[in-house]
Amino acid sequence: MTDAPAAPSRPPTTSSRSAIVTGASRGIGHGVALALAARGWSLTLVARDGDRLAATVDEARGAGAVAVRAVAVDLAEPEASSTVLETHATAFGAVDAMVLAAGVGSAAPLAGYPPRRFDKQFALNTRAPFLLVSQGMALLRAAAEARPAHGAKVVALASMGGVYAEPGLSVYGASKAALVALCRGLNAEESGSGITATALAPGYVDTDMSAWVHDTVPPESMIPVADVVTTVLALLDLSPRSVVSEIVLSRAGTTGYTA
Ligand SMILES: NC(=O)c1ccc[n+]([C@@H]2O[C@H](COP(=O)([O-])OP(=O)(O)OC[C@H]3O[C@@H](n4cnc5c(N)ncnc54)[C@H](OP(=O)(O)O)[C@@H]3O)[C@@H](O)[C@H]2O)c1
């Protein structure tokens, strides 16, 4: 576990709001990054594949982002979060929003589940968001103080599997349930100071990540990325006086309790 120091903060250095978006090169994070770019946000975009990330940076600039930074790191590595925060702090001085979408799922029954796969999911799905929020708290506070009408927001992509049991997704679900608890805890500790968090828990969303279930869950029955993006934008539009700790997005045609 890292003991990296908190990223330094100073008053925001850009008049636009700024966001860190993880998992920004594909799927939900990519959709959120381009939507924020179109709204004129400044962005720090994070994923592992530098080429794909560079292409997203170009798309974000083309869509209207005021300024864009890219950090190609594996967020499962404990030092990666401080690299992201330092890059963002140097460029923008504060962080108005963290949209934490980088994640991984590995489906198998609990019986005989490989511990390494457990560790990988918790490192990326749970520890990385914890480190970004914990070590980035000064940056969130700086934004909340500078723009009290907006506050500072954390939107963490959890999952239906983190809220309701899904056979084969127990470990993935546990890593996401922990994320739900972190968002609740952040609200309990910081919402009075303008920092609020939401765990967004959708059923299957039509992205690369869900392609493995196409034989049983057709992509046209999945939640579109655009709907998740719309939900994130609505959360970011809220005043800091409202707290939404979690949102469950169910797929139409299901009981509402299954991915
Ligand atoms: N799709 C679904 O059905 C669904 C449903 C509920 C919740 N979610 C959650 O929503 C989030 C986004 O999912 P998605 O469907 O958009 O996934 P996706 O299409 O697989 O995209 C994942 C993104 O995260 C990046 N990423 C993956 N591993 C990373 C790592 N170790 N370090 C840094 N970046 C990494 C990927 O880029 P690189 O590969 O280049 O790193 C990519 O940009 C995830 O947290 C997922 O658990 C998804």
Ligand as a Chemical Component Dictionary entry (heavy atoms), coordinates in Angstrom:
data_LIG
# 
_chem_comp.id                   LIG 
_chem_comp.type                 NON-POLYMER 
_chem_comp.pdbx_formal_charge   0 
_chem_comp.three_letter_code    LIG 
# 
loop_
_chem_comp_atom.comp_id 
_chem_comp_atom.atom_id 
_chem_comp_atom.alt_atom_id 
_chem_comp_atom.type_symbol 
_chem_comp_atom.charge 
_chem_comp_atom.model_Cartn_x 
_chem_comp_atom.model_Cartn_y 
_chem_comp_atom.model_Cartn_z 
_chem_comp_atom.pdbx_ordinal 
LIG N1  N1  N 0  -20.396 -2.476 -19.111 1  
LIG C1  C1  C 0  -21.187 -2.927 -18.128 2  
LIG O1  O1  O 0  -22.067 -3.794 -18.325 3  
LIG C2  C2  C 0  -21.082 -2.349 -16.741 4  
LIG C3  C3  C 0  -22.159 -2.534 -15.864 5  
LIG C4  C4  C 0  -22.057 -2.032 -14.564 6  
LIG C5  C5  C 0  -20.930 -1.350 -14.179 7  
LIG N2  N2  N 1  -19.890 -1.182 -15.049 8  
LIG C6  C6  C 0  -18.708 -0.482 -14.570 9  
LIG O2  O2  O 0  -18.573 0.709  -15.324 10 
LIG C7  C7  C 0  -17.196 1.028  -15.467 11 
LIG C8  C8  C 0  -16.885 1.252  -16.937 12 
LIG O3  O3  O 0  -17.163 0.055  -17.624 13 
LIG P1  P1  P 0  -17.118 -0.041 -19.229 14 
LIG O4  O4  O 0  -18.157 -1.009 -19.604 15 
LIG O5  O5  O -1 -17.117 1.312  -19.821 16 
LIG O6  O6  O 0  -15.691 -0.744 -19.423 17 
LIG P2  P2  P 0  -14.804 -0.882 -20.740 18 
LIG O7  O7  O 0  -15.597 -0.608 -21.958 19 
LIG O8  O8  O 0  -14.122 -2.197 -20.601 20 
LIG O9  O9  O 0  -13.725 0.299  -20.590 21 
LIG C9  C9  C 0  -12.861 0.255  -19.493 22 
LIG C10 C10 C 0  -12.003 1.501  -19.493 23 
LIG O10 O10 O 0  -11.151 1.444  -18.340 24 
LIG C11 C11 C 0  -9.778  1.409  -18.745 25 
LIG N3  N3  N 0  -9.057  0.512  -17.848 26 
LIG C12 C12 C 0  -9.256  -0.825 -17.707 27 
LIG N4  N4  N 0  -8.382  -1.326 -16.840 28 
LIG C13 C13 C 0  -7.620  -0.279 -16.407 29 
LIG C14 C14 C 0  -6.527  -0.183 -15.515 30 
LIG N5  N5  N 0  -6.026  -1.260 -14.877 31 
LIG N6  N6  N 0  -5.971  1.041  -15.302 32 
LIG C15 C15 C 0  -6.456  2.127  -15.936 33 
LIG N7  N7  N 0  -7.478  2.079  -16.810 34 
LIG C16 C16 C 0  -8.051  0.884  -17.045 35 
LIG C17 C17 C 0  -9.822  0.923  -20.204 36 
LIG O11 O11 O 0  -8.703  1.341  -20.971 37 
LIG P3  P3  P 0  -7.371  0.416  -21.071 38 
LIG O12 O12 O 0  -7.836  -0.973 -21.345 39 
LIG O13 O13 O 0  -6.557  1.038  -22.146 40 
LIG O14 O14 O 0  -6.720  0.546  -19.731 41 
LIG C18 C18 C 0  -11.085 1.601  -20.688 42 
LIG O15 O15 O 0  -10.844 2.949  -20.998 43 
LIG C19 C19 C 0  -16.421 -0.130 -14.834 44 
LIG O16 O16 O 0  -16.011 0.234  -13.542 45 
LIG C20 C20 C 0  -17.428 -1.248 -14.769 46 
LIG O17 O17 O 0  -17.143 -2.128 -13.713 47 
LIG C21 C21 C 0  -19.957 -1.661 -16.327 48 
# 
loop_
_chem_comp_bond.comp_id 
_chem_comp_bond.atom_id_1 
_chem_comp_bond.atom_id_2 
_chem_comp_bond.value_order 
_chem_comp_bond.pdbx_ordinal 
LIG N1  C1  SING 1  
LIG C1  O1  DOUB 2  
LIG C1  C2  SING 3  
LIG C2  C3  SING 4  
LIG C2  C21 DOUB 5  
LIG C3  C4  DOUB 6  
LIG C4  C5  SING 7  
LIG C5  N2  DOUB 8  
LIG N2  C6  SING 9  
LIG N2  C21 SING 10 
LIG C6  O2  SING 11 
LIG C6  C20 SING 12 
LIG O2  C7  SING 13 
LIG C7  C8  SING 14 
LIG C7  C19 SING 15 
LIG C8  O3  SING 16 
LIG O3  P1  SING 17 
LIG P1  O4  DOUB 18 
LIG P1  O5  SING 19 
LIG P1  O6  SING 20 
LIG O6  P2  SING 21 
LIG P2  O7  DOUB 22 
LIG P2  O8  SING 23 
LIG P2  O9  SING 24 
LIG O9  C9  SING 25 
LIG C9  C10 SING 26 
LIG C10 O10 SING 27 
LIG C10 C18 SING 28 
LIG O10 C11 SING 29 
LIG C11 N3  SING 30 
LIG C11 C17 SING 31 
LIG N3  C12 SING 32 
LIG N3  C16 SING 33 
LIG C12 N4  DOUB 34 
LIG N4  C13 SING 35 
LIG C13 C14 SING 36 
LIG C13 C16 DOUB 37 
LIG C14 N5  SING 38 
LIG C14 N6  DOUB 39 
LIG N6  C15 SING 40 
LIG C15 N7  DOUB 41 
LIG N7  C16 SING 42 
LIG C17 O11 SING 43 
LIG C17 C18 SING 44 
LIG O11 P3  SING 45 
LIG P3  O12 DOUB 46 
LIG P3  O13 SING 47 
LIG P3  O14 SING 48 
LIG C18 O15 SING 49 
LIG C19 O16 SING 50 
LIG C19 C20 SING 51 
LIG C20 O17 SING 52 
# 
